[in-house]
Amino acid sequence: MEEIANHQSSTINLRTAVIGVGSLGQHHARNYAEIARANGSEFVGVSDTNEENAKQIAAQNNCDYFTDWRELLGKVDAVSIVTPTETHCEIACAFLESGVNVLVEKPIARTLAEADAIIAAAEKSGAKLMVGHLERFNPAMVALRPLVTKPLYFEIHRVSPFPNRSLDVDVVLDVMIHDLDAIQWLVGETVKVSGIHAVGIPVISDKVDAANARIEFENGAVANITASRIGTEKIRKTRFYQTNGYVVLDYATKFASVTSLAPNAIHPLLGISVNRLEINDVEPLGAEIEAFLESIAGDKTPPITAHDGRRALELALGVLGKIDEHARKVFFE
Ligand SMILES: NC(=O)c1ccc[n+]([C@@H]2O[C@H](COP(=O)([O-])OP(=O)(O)OC[C@H]3O[C@@H](n4cnc5c(N)ncnc54)[C@H](O)[C@@H]3O)[C@@H](O)[C@H]2O)c1
């Protein structure tokens, strides 16, 4: 809260709202309401096509509710869009075209054409556009990021029990996209992907529920990523190697460590040092929303741009293309 209070003057005049207050959107609403209470800005309301949902979350946060997001046009300066991915393009474009700043949840959209339409709407009006790749704000990632040099080989697992939501998209667009964004960010935003191999399968839903991808970069880095939404436990673990370092990052437990040879060690085994990083345990979503509001108040580029969101989507669609290719070979040839 202290941190929020520090931003009192910068975001004080912003009127905010959340569109879609389901499983994740309710937490966006809670954070906006907390920020408004701390700095005197105005959390105008929430919108959800499910009136019960809208009413309940509005009551919890002491704000208005709307069943049609269009009613918020003209009443707000900034919104989070936390509706199913298939609706992002229509809603984001409408707000951006009317000059409202938008934080849209990942994935930015279902297709690159939709992502481009969203980007064009933001460029036309000059409104800020940020994409909610939340893991970048995980305290473990925040602590680790400055220590990342040149990752060469990633082993990543992201597994959860069946969520019974976000079923408008497959597991790649739903959750693997977090890791696809992270590896591109860590390997280097200008380093191109040079190869994709992938396999995936629908198990419970009619879309891919479990997938494995091997992503190769033109600088030699390789990532092996497993994502599943039909697991029996929750795993959010990334391990990678970079010159002189082995890194462990656990988003679920907010743990990060770097194992390396201790400086001046004489014996390579006895001289191993495991540096467990110190974590500033803030809520990632609160930090993400704060960063979005600060980018508006300070007229700065948001920390996760629409182009970052588009790049992650492009790689996710590339993975899906390879899964499709593989499935055709296995089942139809
Ligand atoms: N960043 C993350 O870690 C993260 C985590 C979970 C979900 N998400 C993303 O957030 C979005 C929502 O996911 P969720 O799990 O909260 O889904 P959800 O189904 O729990 O919630 C979506 C809500 O949107 C409402 N809605 C649907 N169409 C609407 C419309 N046209 N106008 C207003 N409200 C509408 C629904 O009634 C529902 O309450 C998805 O894009 C998903 O990928 C991101």
The ligand as a Tripos MOL2 file, in Angstrom:
@<TRIPOS>MOLECULE
LIG
   44    48     1     0     0
SMALL
NO_CHARGES

@<TRIPOS>ATOM
      1 N1         -2.6180  -13.0710  -17.0240 N.am      1 LIG1
      2 C1         -3.0110  -14.2070  -16.4840 C.2       1 LIG1
      3 O1         -2.2820  -14.8490  -15.7380 O.2       1 LIG1
      4 C2         -4.3890  -14.7200  -16.7850 C.ar      1 LIG1
      5 C3         -4.9780  -15.6850  -15.9540 C.ar      1 LIG1
      6 C4         -6.2860  -16.0790  -16.2330 C.ar      1 LIG1
      7 C5         -6.9670  -15.5430  -17.3110 C.ar      1 LIG1
      8 N2         -6.3520  -14.6360  -18.1170 N.ar      1 LIG1
      9 C6         -7.0460  -14.0610  -19.2790 C.3       1 LIG1
     10 O2         -8.1360  -13.2560  -18.8070 O.3       1 LIG1
     11 C7         -9.2560  -13.3650  -19.6760 C.3       1 LIG1
     12 C8        -10.4580  -13.8540  -18.8670 C.3       1 LIG1
     13 O3        -10.1620  -15.1110  -18.3010 O.3       1 LIG1
     14 P1        -10.9520  -15.6640  -17.0120 P.3       1 LIG1
     15 O4        -10.2540  -16.9010  -16.6300 O.co2     1 LIG1
     16 O5        -11.1490  -14.5980  -15.9980 O.co2     1 LIG1
     17 O6        -12.3570  -16.0400  -17.6780 O.3       1 LIG1
     18 P2        -13.7760  -16.1680  -16.9710 P.3       1 LIG1
     19 O7        -14.6090  -16.9460  -17.9080 O.co2     1 LIG1
     20 O8        -13.6530  -16.6320  -15.5690 O.co2     1 LIG1
     21 O9        -14.2920  -14.6540  -16.9180 O.3       1 LIG1
     22 C9        -14.6640  -13.9370  -18.0520 C.3       1 LIG1
     23 C10       -15.7990  -12.9950  -17.6560 C.3       1 LIG1
     24 O10       -16.0990  -12.1630  -18.7830 O.3       1 LIG1
     25 C11       -17.5200  -12.0290  -18.8850 C.3       1 LIG1
     26 N3        -17.8420  -11.6580  -20.2650 N.ar      1 LIG1
     27 C12       -17.8940  -12.4480  -21.3700 C.ar      1 LIG1
     28 N4        -18.1620  -11.6920  -22.4720 N.ar      1 LIG1
     29 C13       -18.2790  -10.4180  -22.0270 C.ar      1 LIG1
     30 C14       -18.5490   -9.1880  -22.6750 C.ar      1 LIG1
     31 N5        -18.7550   -9.1290  -23.9900 N.pl3     1 LIG1
     32 N6        -18.6340   -8.0640  -21.9170 N.ar      1 LIG1
     33 C15       -18.4250   -8.1050  -20.5680 C.ar      1 LIG1
     34 N7        -18.1670   -9.2650  -19.9060 N.ar      1 LIG1
     35 C16       -18.0940  -10.3890  -20.6250 C.ar      1 LIG1
     36 C17       -18.0390  -13.3840  -18.4510 C.3       1 LIG1
     37 O11       -19.4000  -13.3070  -18.0520 O.3       1 LIG1
     38 C18       -17.1090  -13.7350  -17.3100 C.3       1 LIG1
     39 O12       -17.5910  -13.2560  -16.0560 O.3       1 LIG1
     40 C19        -8.8180  -14.3070  -20.7960 C.3       1 LIG1
     41 O13        -8.3040  -13.5470  -21.8710 O.3       1 LIG1
     42 C20        -7.6780  -15.1070  -20.1750 C.3       1 LIG1
     43 O14        -6.7370  -15.5900  -21.1220 O.3       1 LIG1
     44 C21        -5.0990  -14.2100  -17.8690 C.ar      1 LIG1
@<TRIPOS>BOND
     1     1     2 1
     2     2     3 2
     3     2     4 1
     4     4     5 ar
     5     4    44 ar
     6     5     6 ar
     7     6     7 ar
     8     7     8 ar
     9     8     9 1
    10     8    44 ar
    11     9    10 1
    12     9    42 1
    13    10    11 1
    14    11    12 1
    15    11    40 1
    16    12    13 1
    17    13    14 1
    18    14    15 2
    19    14    16 1
    20    14    17 1
    21    17    18 1
    22    18    19 2
    23    18    20 1
    24    18    21 1
    25    21    22 1
    26    22    23 1
    27    23    24 1
    28    23    38 1
    29    24    25 1
    30    25    26 1
    31    25    36 1
    32    26    27 ar
    33    26    35 ar
    34    27    28 ar
    35    28    29 ar
    36    29    30 ar
    37    29    35 ar
    38    30    31 1
    39    30    32 ar
    40    32    33 ar
    41    33    34 ar
    42    34    35 ar
    43    36    37 1
    44    36    38 1
    45    38    39 1
    46    40    41 1
    47    40    42 1
    48    42    43 1
@<TRIPOS>SUBSTRUCTURE
     1 LIG1         1 GROUP 0 **** ****
